[in-house]
């Protein structure tokens, strides 16, 4: 009997001692006695962030604000060279020098999706993603219901024009359709008696000296109903005919012919050639009245030509079109699969999608918003309003290798403009080359 009592008392003492130890440990954690254990801290983590267009001066306020609530997180921001960014990213993965956060282009998912970690569903579900961002973001960053990247800002092609040159030519408002645009260009362009171009109405028709020539041609194709790829994404389809009523036609060929006519000296809309300066430079210097470019170009125009009366209008659409078709090209943010700080990196990217951060980019660096609620507010902006409206109807298309596809599209244009090939032949050649890329 006494032995049993002794055993029970001893067990109770052991249990009481264990409880006291646990209480002391919890108190140490709460009071911060144990290193790095205060709530909101945890282990120190440095996130290596590879950016492109913006310097540390743009990002520093965002990092500082985030660190107030997350003092355990620090950032090593590296501004990369846009010309070598993709190659640098691939080489970094191979060498083991892996960043935690990268900028992920809207066309990269087919080519680089296997190198990216998936957004944890607990941080943002697919439904929330779709409700928060424009439809094109789902096309670009979601595959098999998994999110690979988050957009913080967007961009879309728009018509950028010189108001003074429009006024001089008696053009009161920018054209809304391509038929109207043809008439406007004829007023803005002029040739001498020998047929040489003396004044350019628009930078359009060539390949190598026009920024985003492949994107502009892609947009023209999609506006007239061109199917860019097969449904399974296995081959190019932009050289295929479509049936309208009882007739069939080649919308891709029609778009290519329309585009290249602007660089054809025999065409009524001749306004550009390969001897011109780069399209953006020509616009800044007043040598051409219209360019088609992205919002990323606006700060450069304002900086280099502060006295230029800048106009921004929506991209012209085909006459009679029942819905607008615009073209998006932008960057999201992603976490490489090899990152050792994947969870912390994704949490920071979720922070970047906040409404106030979207507004910060719009106000600080004139970057169109990615969130629908900010887009709605931005539509009243003089600089970004057009881009905000257009992004809701923006599209692009599946490209197995974006850089190579761009080269193929430029070569297609050059075949017509420089070598005099028939548009149908150039189109067929380009489609075969794009299909080859897709089957690699």
Helices and strands as residue ranges (DSSP letters): H 2-31, E 45-51, H 56-69, E 73-79, H 85-95, E 102-105, H 109-112, G 113-115, H 126-132, H 135-141, E 142-143, E 146-147, E 150-151, E 153-154, E 158-162, H 163-168, H 178-188, E 190-191, E 197-199, H 213-223, E 242-244, E 247-249, H 251-261, H 279-284, E 290-293, G 295-297, H 298-304, E 310-313, E 326-327, E 331-334, H 342-352, H 355-365, E 368-369, H 372-378, H 385-390, G 391-393, E 394-395, H 402-417, H 423-439
